[in-house]
Amino acid sequence: MSATRTTLAGIGDSRPVALVTGGVHRVGAATCHALAAAGLDVVLTSRTRDDAAGARVASVRQLGVAAAAIPLDLADLDAVERAADRLVRELPRLDVLVHNAAVYEPSPVDSWDPDEAIRQHTINAVAPAVLSTRLASMLGESGLPGGGAIVAMCDIHAMSRPRPGYLAYSMSKAALAEMVHSLARDLAPAVRVNGVAPGAVAFAETGPDSDPDRQRRYLSRVPLGRTGRPEDAAEAVRWLALDAHYTTGQIIRVDGGRWIT
């Protein structure tokens, strides 16, 4: 990732600003585009320094806004603290924070690894809490009609619908959902905090969930009978961040009805 892709110069000079973690691929990419199309400058994070981040920045800029990518490994809490300090120091404003980046890996009971559980908890729950608390003051100064907004990407299967074999992941995402509820109280009235809980809007490209037979079995329990799209989740994020002025502490399910089966 070249220096031109990591500079924050020009971000927020004339438009509101959104920070989207894990904004390079899938739902994160769709969220960057949805917020950019709504007129926000976008800072996205990427765990690795590669050309994909630069390409995503270029595609967001085509929507007529400023955009930049910064490297950030959410497993490294010191790096998360440094990134938050940099954003406070270099950005003139921050209006929307989207916690999209996550790790989704199986953790079978017969090979339970506490260190792996701690890693997933750090990435999926603790790092978002660090960013939220460190950036809360900036978000609280937002001039958007509904004030500043935090939106966390939760998961319907960490909300009393657990999938077998994903204990560490489910625990970490359950903690993220509770972060939404807790911060909604702690940061009100200046900052609204909500979540989006997708179902099958983008099946995993590797691992057990990439198996076509497993996907067909899953969809057999979805009332709408099909997968969604990353854009479906992204639109829910955009609505919560920009239009849901009287909504906080809520987690919106975007799952084709899977929750009710």
VEXDREN-2710 file (C-alpha; in Angstrom, 1 decimal):
% VEXDREN-2710
k/r/px/py/pz
1/MET/0.0/0.0/0.0
2/SER/1.7/3.2/-1.1
3/ALA/2.0/6.4/0.9
4/THR/-0.6/8.0/-1.4
5/ARG/-3.1/5.5/-0.3
6/THR/-2.6/6.0/3.4
7/THR/-2.6/9.8/3.6
8/LEU/-5.6/11.3/5.2
9/ALA/-5.1/14.7/3.6
10/GLY/-8.3/16.2/2.2
11/ILE/-10.6/13.8/4.1
12/GLY/-13.4/15.7/5.8
13/ASP/-12.5/19.1/4.4
14/SER/-15.9/19.6/2.9
15/ARG/-18.0/16.4/3.6
16/PRO/-18.9/14.2/6.6
17/VAL/-16.5/11.3/7.2
18/ALA/-17.1/7.6/7.8
19/LEU/-14.6/5.1/9.0
20/VAL/-15.2/1.5/7.9
21/THR/-13.1/-1.3/9.3
22/GLY/-12.4/-4.1/6.9
23/GLY/-13.7/-2.1/4.0
24/VAL/-11.9/-3.8/1.1
25/HIS/-14.1/-6.8/0.4
26/ARG/-17.6/-8.1/0.5
27/VAL/-20.0/-6.3/3.0
28/GLY/-17.3/-3.8/4.0
29/ALA/-16.7/-2.8/0.3
30/ALA/-20.5/-2.5/-0.2
31/THR/-20.8/-0.3/2.9
32/CYS/-18.0/2.0/1.7
33/HIS/-19.8/2.5/-1.6
34/ALA/-23.2/3.0/0.1
35/LEU/-21.8/5.7/2.4
36/ALA/-19.8/7.3/-0.4
37/ALA/-22.9/7.4/-2.6
38/ALA/-24.6/9.2/0.2
39/GLY/-22.0/11.9/0.1
40/LEU/-19.5/10.9/2.9
41/ASP/-15.8/10.8/2.6
42/VAL/-14.5/7.3/3.5
43/VAL/-11.5/6.0/5.4
44/LEU/-11.3/2.2/5.3
45/THR/-9.0/-0.1/7.1
46/SER/-7.3/-3.2/5.7
47/ARG/-5.3/-5.8/7.7
48/THR/-2.8/-6.2/4.9
49/ARG/-0.9/-3.8/2.7
50/ASP/-1.9/-4.9/-0.8
51/ASP/-3.2/-3.5/-4.1
52/ALA/-6.8/-4.5/-3.2
53/ALA/-7.0/-1.7/-0.7
54/GLY/-5.8/0.8/-3.3
55/ALA/-8.2/-0.5/-5.8
56/ARG/-11.1/-0.1/-3.3
57/VAL/-10.1/3.5/-2.6
58/ALA/-10.0/4.3/-6.3
59/SER/-13.5/2.8/-6.8
60/VAL/-14.9/4.8/-3.8
61/ARG/-13.3/8.0/-5.2
62/GLN/-15.2/7.5/-8.5
63/LEU/-18.3/8.3/-6.5
64/GLY/-17.1/11.9/-6.1
65/VAL/-15.8/11.8/-2.6
66/ALA/-12.4/11.6/-0.9
67/ALA/-11.2/8.3/0.3
68/ALA/-8.2/6.7/1.9
69/ALA/-7.1/3.3/3.3
70/ILE/-5.0/2.7/6.4
71/PRO/-3.5/-0.6/7.5
72/LEU/-4.8/-1.9/10.8
73/ASP/-4.6/-5.4/12.4
74/LEU/-7.4/-5.5/15.0
75/ALA/-5.6/-8.4/16.8
76/ASP/-2.9/-5.9/17.8
77/LEU/-4.6/-3.6/20.4
78/ASP/-1.5/-1.3/20.6
79/ALA/-1.9/-0.8/16.8
80/VAL/-5.6/-0.1/17.3
81/GLU/-4.7/2.6/19.9
82/ARG/-2.2/4.1/17.6
83/ALA/-4.7/4.2/14.7
84/ALA/-7.3/5.9/16.9
85/ASP/-4.7/8.5/18.0
86/ARG/-3.8/9.1/14.4
87/LEU/-7.4/9.6/13.3
88/VAL/-8.0/12.0/16.2
89/ARG/-4.9/13.9/15.2
90/GLU/-5.3/14.0/11.4
91/LEU/-9.0/14.0/10.7
92/PRO/-10.9/17.3/11.0
93/ARG/-14.1/15.4/11.8
94/LEU/-15.6/11.9/12.2
95/ASP/-19.3/11.3/11.8
96/VAL/-19.8/7.5/11.3
97/LEU/-17.9/4.5/12.6
98/VAL/-18.7/1.1/11.1
99/HIS/-17.3/-2.0/12.8
100/ASN/-17.2/-4.4/9.9
101/ALA/-13.9/-6.2/10.1
102/ALA/-14.1/-9.6/11.8
103/VAL/-12.6/-13.1/12.0
104/TYR/-14.9/-16.0/11.3
105/GLU/-13.3/-19.3/12.0
106/PRO/-14.5/-22.6/13.4
107/SER/-13.6/-23.7/16.9
108/PRO/-14.8/-27.3/17.5
109/VAL/-15.3/-28.3/21.1
110/ASP/-13.0/-31.3/20.7
111/SER/-10.1/-29.0/19.8
112/TRP/-11.0/-26.0/21.8
113/ASP/-8.1/-23.5/22.0
114/PRO/-8.4/-20.7/24.6
115/ASP/-5.7/-18.7/22.8
116/GLU/-7.7/-18.8/19.6
117/ALA/-10.8/-17.8/21.5
118/ILE/-9.0/-14.8/23.0
119/ARG/-7.8/-13.8/19.5
120/GLN/-11.3/-13.9/18.0
121/HIS/-12.6/-12.0/21.0
122/THR/-9.9/-9.3/20.6
123/ILE/-10.7/-8.8/16.9
124/ASN/-14.4/-9.1/17.0
125/ALA/-15.3/-7.3/20.3
126/VAL/-12.4/-5.7/22.2
127/ALA/-10.9/-3.8/19.2
128/PRO/-14.3/-2.3/18.2
129/ALA/-14.8/-1.2/21.8
130/VAL/-11.4/0.5/21.8
131/LEU/-12.1/2.4/18.6
132/SER/-15.6/3.3/19.8
133/THR/-14.4/4.7/23.1
134/ARG/-11.4/6.5/21.7
135/LEU/-13.3/8.1/18.9
136/ALA/-16.5/8.9/20.8
137/SER/-15.6/12.5/21.4
138/MET/-15.1/13.1/17.7
139/LEU/-18.4/11.4/16.8
140/GLY/-20.2/13.4/19.5
141/GLU/-19.3/16.6/17.7
142/SER/-20.8/15.5/14.4
143/GLY/-23.1/17.9/12.7
144/LEU/-25.2/15.3/11.0
145/PRO/-29.0/15.7/11.7
146/GLY/-29.0/12.6/13.8
147/GLY/-25.7/13.2/15.4
148/GLY/-22.7/10.8/15.2
149/ALA/-23.3/7.2/14.6
150/ILE/-21.7/3.8/15.3
151/VAL/-22.9/0.7/13.5
152/ALA/-21.5/-2.7/14.4
153/MET/-21.8/-5.7/12.1
154/CYS/-23.3/-8.4/14.3
155/ASP/-24.5/-11.8/13.4
156/ILE/-27.9/-13.5/13.9
157/HIS/-26.1/-16.7/14.9
158/ALA/-24.6/-15.0/17.9
159/MET/-28.1/-13.9/19.1
160/SER/-29.6/-17.1/20.4
161/ARG/-29.2/-18.9/17.1
162/PRO/-25.8/-20.5/17.5
163/ARG/-24.2/-22.6/14.8
164/PRO/-22.4/-25.8/15.9
165/GLY/-18.6/-25.6/15.8
166/TYR/-18.2/-21.9/16.1
167/LEU/-18.1/-21.4/19.9
168/ALA/-15.3/-18.8/20.0
169/TYR/-16.8/-16.8/17.1
170/SER/-20.3/-16.8/18.6
171/MET/-19.0/-15.7/22.0
172/SER/-17.1/-12.8/20.5
173/LYS/-20.0/-11.6/18.4
174/ALA/-22.4/-11.9/21.3
175/ALA/-20.0/-9.6/23.2
176/LEU/-20.1/-7.1/20.2
177/ALA/-23.9/-7.1/20.3
178/GLU/-23.8/-6.3/24.0
179/MET/-21.3/-3.5/23.2
180/VAL/-24.1/-2.0/21.0
181/HIS/-26.6/-2.0/23.8
182/SER/-24.1/-0.7/26.4
183/LEU/-22.6/2.1/24.3
184/ALA/-26.1/3.2/23.2
185/ARG/-26.7/4.2/26.8
186/ASP/-23.2/5.5/27.5
187/LEU/-22.9/7.7/24.5
188/ALA/-26.4/9.0/24.3
189/PRO/-27.6/11.6/23.3
190/ALA/-24.7/12.7/21.2
191/VAL/-23.9/9.4/19.5
192/ARG/-26.4/6.7/18.3
193/VAL/-25.1/3.1/18.4
194/ASN/-26.8/0.3/16.5
195/GLY/-26.0/-3.0/14.8
196/VAL/-26.8/-4.9/11.7
197/ALA/-27.1/-8.7/12.0
198/PRO/-26.8/-10.3/8.5
199/GLY/-27.8/-13.9/7.6
200/ALA/-26.5/-15.3/4.4
201/VAL/-25.7/-12.2/2.5
202/ALA/-22.2/-13.4/1.5
203/PHE/-21.3/-17.0/2.2
204/ALA/-17.7/-17.6/3.3
205/GLU/-15.4/-18.3/0.4
206/THR/-13.3/-20.8/2.4
207/GLY/-13.9/-23.2/5.3
208/PRO/-17.1/-25.3/6.1
209/ASP/-19.6/-22.7/4.9
210/SER/-18.1/-22.6/1.4
211/ASP/-19.5/-26.1/0.8
212/PRO/-22.4/-25.9/-1.7
213/ASP/-24.4/-28.7/0.0
214/ARG/-24.1/-26.9/3.3
215/GLN/-25.2/-23.7/1.7
216/ARG/-28.3/-25.4/0.2
217/ARG/-29.2/-26.9/3.6
218/TYR/-28.9/-23.4/5.1
219/LEU/-31.1/-21.8/2.5
220/SER/-33.7/-24.4/3.0
221/ARG/-34.4/-22.8/6.3
222/VAL/-34.5/-19.2/4.9
223/PRO/-38.2/-18.2/4.3
224/LEU/-37.1/-16.0/1.3
225/GLY/-35.4/-19.1/-0.1
226/ARG/-32.3/-17.3/-1.4
227/THR/-29.1/-15.5/-0.3
228/GLY/-29.1/-11.8/0.1
229/ARG/-26.4/-9.5/-1.2
230/PRO/-23.7/-7.5/0.6
231/GLU/-25.5/-4.4/-0.6
232/ASP/-28.5/-5.5/1.5
233/ALA/-26.5/-5.3/4.7
234/ALA/-24.8/-2.1/3.5
235/GLU/-28.1/-0.4/2.9
236/ALA/-29.1/-1.2/6.5
237/VAL/-25.9/0.3/7.7
238/ARG/-26.4/3.4/5.7
239/TRP/-30.0/3.8/7.0
240/LEU/-28.9/3.4/10.6
241/ALA/-26.0/5.8/10.2
242/LEU/-27.7/8.6/8.3
243/ASP/-31.5/8.3/8.4
244/ALA/-32.5/6.6/11.7
245/HIS/-32.4/9.7/13.7
246/TYR/-34.5/8.3/16.6
247/THR/-33.0/4.9/16.7
248/THR/-30.3/3.7/19.1
249/GLY/-29.5/0.4/20.8
250/GLN/-31.1/-1.6/18.1
251/ILE/-29.8/-4.6/16.0
252/ILE/-31.5/-4.9/12.6
253/ARG/-31.6/-8.4/11.2
254/VAL/-31.0/-8.7/7.5
255/ASP/-31.4/-12.5/7.1
256/GLY/-34.2/-13.3/4.7
257/GLY/-36.3/-14.4/7.6
258/ARG/-33.9/-17.0/8.9
259/TRP/-34.4/-15.7/12.5
260/ILE/-38.0/-16.9/12.6
261/THR/-37.4/-20.5/11.5
END
